[in-house]
């Protein structure tokens, strides 16, 4: 899975630093994001995922997150717009797979196409630590990741 482009408009945390629009196109395999505390680095890293944007993270009426991905030879354009309500678009190879624009269908498509959920995103970005989980939570993770239910 490779991020080709990320556009964020009206992101609440970036707007605190007078950044109305953030457009990112990675040019190298490895990227470094630097900035002062509170400049929005974590917000960018959090939204550099195929998951739908959260409406509370974007300004109503102008908020937009658009990301372009390449995955297993397929091209994806994923958009969460808060310009008039909330609409989540999931386009694969030029075909809209979420014509209703609902977040629930979008989330299901993220799982089907990328095997990505909010829980997995929180774990890989370090928001949740496996070593600090309860025994029951670790068991749930191992069961989810295993083909065999122990």
C-alpha positions as CSV (number, residue, x, y, z in Angstrom):
1,X,0.0,0.0,0.0
2,X,1.5,3.3,-1.1
3,X,0.3,6.8,-0.4
4,X,0.6,8.9,-3.6
5,X,-1.1,12.1,-2.4
6,X,-2.8,13.6,0.6
7,X,-4.9,16.8,0.6
8,X,-6.3,18.2,3.8
9,X,-8.5,21.3,3.8
10,X,-10.1,22.8,6.9
11,X,-8.4,20.5,9.4
12,X,-9.1,21.9,12.8
13,X,-5.7,21.2,14.3
14,X,-3.8,22.6,11.3
15,X,-6.0,25.7,11.2
16,X,-4.8,26.5,14.7
17,X,-1.5,27.3,13.0
18,X,-3.2,29.2,10.2
19,X,-2.8,26.3,7.7
20,X,-6.0,26.2,5.7
21,X,-4.8,23.7,3.1
22,X,-2.1,21.0,3.3
23,X,-1.2,19.2,0.1
24,X,1.4,16.4,0.2
25,X,2.9,14.3,-2.6
26,X,5.7,12.0,-1.3
27,X,8.6,11.9,-3.7
28,X,10.8,9.4,-1.8
29,X,10.1,6.1,0.0
30,X,11.2,7.6,3.3
31,X,9.8,10.9,4.5
32,X,10.6,13.0,7.6
33,X,8.0,15.4,9.0
34,X,9.4,18.1,11.3
35,X,7.8,21.0,13.1
36,X,7.4,22.6,16.5
37,X,5.1,21.2,19.1
38,X,1.5,21.7,18.1
39,X,2.3,22.4,14.5
40,X,0.1,19.5,13.2
41,X,2.7,16.7,12.6
42,X,0.5,14.1,14.4
43,X,-2.6,15.2,12.6
44,X,-0.9,14.7,9.2
45,X,0.4,11.3,10.2
46,X,-3.0,10.3,11.6
47,X,-4.7,11.3,8.3
48,X,-2.1,9.7,6.1
49,X,-4.2,6.5,6.2
50,X,-7.0,5.2,4.0
51,X,-9.5,5.5,6.9
52,X,-12.3,8.0,6.7
53,X,-11.7,11.4,8.2
54,X,-13.6,12.1,11.4
55,X,-16.0,15.0,11.2
56,X,-14.9,16.5,14.5
57,X,-11.4,16.9,13.0
58,X,-12.6,19.1,10.1
59,X,-14.4,22.4,10.0
60,X,-18.0,22.0,8.9
61,X,-18.7,23.6,5.5
62,X,-15.1,23.5,4.3
63,X,-13.5,20.3,5.6
64,X,-12.0,17.9,3.1
65,X,-9.6,14.9,3.2
66,X,-8.6,13.3,-0.1
67,X,-5.9,10.6,-0.4
68,X,-4.7,8.8,-3.4
69,X,-3.3,5.2,-3.0
70,X,-1.8,2.4,-5.0
71,X,-2.3,-1.0,-3.6
72,X,-1.7,-4.4,-5.3
73,X,-1.8,-2.8,-8.8
74,X,-5.0,-1.0,-8.1
75,X,-5.6,2.8,-7.9
76,X,-7.7,4.4,-5.2
77,X,-9.0,7.9,-4.6
78,X,-10.5,8.2,-1.1
79,X,-12.4,11.3,0.0
80,X,-14.2,12.5,3.1
81,X,-16.0,15.8,2.5
82,X,-17.7,17.9,5.2
83,X,-18.6,20.8,2.8
84,X,-22.3,19.9,2.9
85,X,-23.0,17.3,5.5
86,X,-20.6,14.3,5.5
87,X,-19.9,12.3,2.3
88,X,-17.3,9.6,2.0
89,X,-16.2,8.5,-1.5
90,X,-14.3,5.3,-2.2
91,X,-13.1,5.2,-5.8
92,X,-11.2,2.1,-7.1
93,X,-9.8,2.3,-10.6
94,X,-12.2,5.1,-11.5
95,X,-15.3,3.3,-10.1
96,X,-17.2,4.7,-7.1
97,X,-17.8,1.8,-4.7
98,X,-19.7,3.9,-2.1
99,X,-22.4,5.7,-4.1
100,X,-24.4,6.5,-0.9
101,X,-21.3,8.1,0.6
102,X,-21.9,6.5,4.1
103,X,-19.1,6.1,6.5
104,X,-20.2,2.5,7.4
105,X,-19.8,1.3,3.8
106,X,-16.5,3.2,3.5
107,X,-15.2,1.5,6.7
108,X,-16.2,-1.9,5.3
109,X,-14.5,-1.2,2.0
110,X,-11.3,-0.2,3.9
111,X,-11.4,-3.6,5.6
112,X,-12.1,-5.5,2.3
113,X,-9.5,-3.7,0.2
114,X,-6.7,-2.8,2.7
115,X,-7.4,-4.9,5.8
116,X,-7.4,-1.6,7.7
117,X,-9.6,-0.7,10.7
118,X,-9.4,2.1,13.3
119,X,-8.1,-0.5,15.8
120,X,-5.3,-1.5,13.5
121,X,-4.4,2.1,12.7
122,X,-4.2,3.0,16.4
123,X,-1.9,0.0,17.0
124,X,0.5,0.7,14.1
125,X,0.7,4.5,14.9
126,X,1.5,3.8,18.6
127,X,-1.7,5.3,19.9
128,X,-2.4,2.0,21.6
129,X,0.5,-0.2,22.8
130,X,0.1,-4.0,22.7
131,X,2.3,-4.4,25.7
132,X,0.0,-2.2,27.8
133,X,-3.2,-4.0,26.8
134,X,-5.1,-6.1,29.2
135,X,-4.8,-9.9,28.8
136,X,-8.3,-10.0,27.4
137,X,-7.5,-7.3,24.8
138,X,-4.3,-9.0,23.7
139,X,-6.3,-12.3,23.4
140,X,-8.8,-10.5,21.2
141,X,-6.0,-9.2,19.0
142,X,-4.3,-12.6,18.6
143,X,-7.7,-14.2,17.8
144,X,-8.5,-11.6,15.2
145,X,-5.1,-11.9,13.6
146,X,-5.0,-15.7,13.6
147,X,-6.8,-18.0,11.2
148,X,-7.3,-20.4,14.1
149,X,-9.5,-19.5,17.1
150,X,-7.6,-20.7,20.1
